[in-house]
Amino acid sequence: MRSRALYFKKKSKIIGILLPDIANPYFPLLAKGIEKVLNKNGYMMMLANTSDSEELLQEYITAFTKNNVSGIITALPIKPIDNISVVGIDRVYESPFNRVLPDDYLGGQIIANEILKTTFTNILIITGNLAFQSAKKKAGWLNRCSGCRNY
């Protein structure tokens, strides 16, 4: 009986991935990149698409816990989970765990540099929720384009 209890407490070679909405074309590409690196290192991925639902998010966290995942990579803010390593990505700018984040401001400047090399004169920037840290891309863009109008 003791060995059975140890078996069920053993961590799997599965990493849970929490994404807000895979209808956004960015997140499937992100998941594919994560999966490639995990597979190369002997891990499998358990993908969770929360569809921006807090209820689904909690259900997936429970499922990850029950499946003894070795860790969680999340693009959503979550609370720490006992005995599970968590890494925040993309939108998780403030959290108590490690994070891997882009330099959105620099990204905006790089995008602006490339667009300014073209002959386009009327350029529209469509951003997501400006409350997200990733909206700094717009600030990087506007800083680079001194003559750009901000509407």
Helices and strands as residue ranges (DSSP letters): H 2-9, E 14-19, H 26-40, E 44-49, H 54-66, E 71-74, E 85-89, E 98-100, H 104-116, G 133-135, H 136-144
